Amino acid sequence: MTHISEEELKAYESAITLEKEGHKFFTDSAEKSQDKLGREVFEFLAKEELKHIESIEGFRKSRREGRSFAMEAVISKSGAETLHSGIEKIFKELEKEAKPTAADLEVYQLGMNFEARGVSFYKKVKEEATDLRAQELFAFLVGEEQKHYKILEDCYNYMENPAEYFHRREGWHVEG
């Protein structure tokens, strides 16, 4: 059995708590969402939070037992890139239907705020971690939270103004 510092154990516990809060937020948001895009995005993000919990718990267990942990397996479970390409397709399907409410936009903003907090937290614990494998895990989680933020930001920007969203994505410029 490997000795793990109290600080490291607290970091894992805090990370698991953060991910559980994210799972609850995204599950609740999916259930309340009135539009297809919101439901699909929030359901995906809720599942991602469960993967993160599983990864953190698995890593913590391997550390306690002095075993190595296959980060490659964790990284291969990440599906943010797949979802992001799927969202583009949904955006095109919904282009004429998008009539978001202020509440829709607020939920995306809350999600972005949550993911930004996650980025800050994981950056902090990564810097404080003394174990190189823990640093790698937290760096991976920073990247995951950044991808999730970008997905939510794209959804927010699309819902706020679909035409402008496509103009920006396709690099259209208007000079005047």
C-alpha positions in Angstrom: 0.0 0.0 0.0 1.3 3.4 -1.0 1.2 6.4 1.4 -1.0 9.2 0.0 -0.8 12.6 1.6 -3.8 14.1 3.3 -3.8 17.0 0.7 -3.8 14.5 -2.2 -6.8 12.6 -0.7 -8.6 15.9 -0.1 -8.0 16.8 -3.8 -9.5 13.5 -5.0 -12.5 14.0 -2.7 -13.0 17.6 -3.8 -12.7 16.5 -7.4 -15.3 13.8 -7.0 -17.7 16.2 -5.2 -17.2 18.7 -8.0 -18.0 16.1 -10.6 -21.1 14.9 -8.7 -22.4 18.5 -8.6 -21.8 18.7 -12.3 -23.7 15.5 -12.9 -26.6 16.7 -10.9 -26.6 20.1 -12.6 -26.5 18.7 -16.1 -29.0 15.9 -15.4 -31.5 18.5 -14.0 -30.8 20.8 -16.9 -31.5 18.0 -19.4 -34.8 17.1 -17.7 -35.9 20.8 -17.7 -34.7 21.6 -21.2 -37.5 22.3 -23.7 -35.3 21.9 -26.8 -33.5 19.0 -28.5 -30.1 20.6 -28.5 -30.2 21.4 -24.7 -31.4 17.9 -23.8 -28.7 16.2 -25.9 -25.9 18.5 -24.7 -26.8 18.3 -21.1 -27.4 14.5 -21.2 -23.9 14.1 -22.8 -22.3 16.3 -20.2 -24.0 14.5 -17.3 -22.5 11.2 -18.7 -19.1 12.8 -19.0 -19.2 13.8 -15.3 -19.9 10.1 -14.4 -16.8 9.1 -16.5 -14.7 11.6 -14.6 -15.9 10.3 -11.3 -15.1 6.8 -12.3 -11.6 7.9 -13.5 -10.8 9.8 -10.3 -12.0 6.9 -8.1 -10.1 4.4 -10.2 -7.0 6.5 -10.0 -7.3 7.1 -6.2 -7.7 3.3 -5.7 -4.7 2.5 -7.8 -2.6 5.0 -5.8 -3.7 3.5 -2.5 -2.8 0.0 -3.8 0.5 1.1 -5.3 -0.6 0.0 -8.8 -0.2 1.9 -12.0 -3.2 3.5 -13.6 -3.9 3.3 -17.3 -4.4 7.0 -18.2 -4.8 6.0 -21.9 -8.0 4.1 -21.0 -9.4 7.3 -19.3 -8.4 9.5 -22.2 -10.0 7.2 -24.8 -13.3 7.4 -23.0 -13.5 11.1 -23.7 -16.3 11.9 -26.2 -16.2 15.7 -26.3 -14.9 15.9 -29.9 -17.6 13.5 -31.1 -20.3 15.5 -29.5 -18.9 18.8 -30.8 -19.1 17.6 -34.4 -22.7 16.3 -33.7 -23.7 19.6 -32.3 -22.8 21.4 -35.6 -25.2 19.1 -37.4 -28.0 19.8 -34.9 -27.3 23.5 -35.2 -27.9 23.3 -39.0 -31.1 21.3 -38.4 -32.4 23.8 -35.9 -31.3 27.0 -37.7 -34.8 28.1 -38.6 -36.4 26.8 -35.3 -34.1 28.4 -32.7 -36.1 30.7 -30.5 -34.4 30.6 -27.2 -35.7 32.1 -24.1 -33.7 34.0 -21.5 -33.9 30.9 -19.3 -32.3 28.8 -22.0 -29.4 31.2 -22.3 -29.1 31.4 -18.5 -28.7 27.6 -18.2 -25.9 27.6 -20.8 -24.2 30.5 -18.9 -24.5 28.6 -15.6 -23.0 25.6 -17.2 -20.1 27.6 -18.6 -19.6 29.1 -15.1 -19.5 25.6 -13.6 -17.0 24.3 -16.2 -14.8 27.4 -15.7 -14.8 26.7 -11.9 -13.7 23.1 -12.8 -10.8 24.4 -15.0 -9.6 26.6 -12.1 -9.9 23.8 -9.6 -8.1 21.2 -11.6 -5.3 23.7 -12.6 -4.8 24.4 -8.9 -4.7 20.8 -7.7 -2.5 19.9 -10.7 0.1 22.5 -9.6 -0.1 21.3 -6.0 0.1 17.6 -6.8 3.5 16.0 -6.0 2.8 12.7 -7.9 3.4 12.9 -11.6 0.6 10.6 -12.4 -1.8 12.7 -10.4 -0.6 15.8 -12.3 -1.3 13.9 -15.5 -4.9 13.1 -14.3 -5.6 16.6 -13.3 -4.1 18.0 -16.5 -6.5 15.7 -18.4 -9.4 16.9 -16.4 -8.4 20.5 -17.1 -8.6 19.7 -20.8 -12.0 18.0 -20.4 -13.5 20.9 -18.6 -12.2 23.3 -21.2 -13.8 21.2 -24.0 -17.1 21.2 -22.1 -16.9 24.9 -21.7 -16.3 25.3 -25.4 -19.3 23.1 -26.2 -21.6 25.2 -23.9 -20.2 28.4 -25.2 -20.9 27.4 -28.8 -24.4 26.4 -27.8 -24.9 29.7 -26.0 -23.6 31.7 -29.0 -25.7 29.7 -31.4 -28.9 30.1 -29.3 -28.3 33.8 -28.8 -27.9 34.5 -32.6 -27.8 31.5 -35.0 -27.0 33.6 -38.1 -24.1 35.4 -36.4 -22.9 32.1 -35.1 -22.6 30.6 -38.6 -21.0 33.9 -39.9 -18.3 33.6 -37.3 -17.7 29.9 -37.8 -17.4 30.2 -41.5 -15.2 33.3 -41.2 -17.5 35.7 -43.0 -16.4 39.3 -42.6 -18.3 42.5 -43.3 -16.2 45.6 -43.9 -17.7 48.9 -43.5 
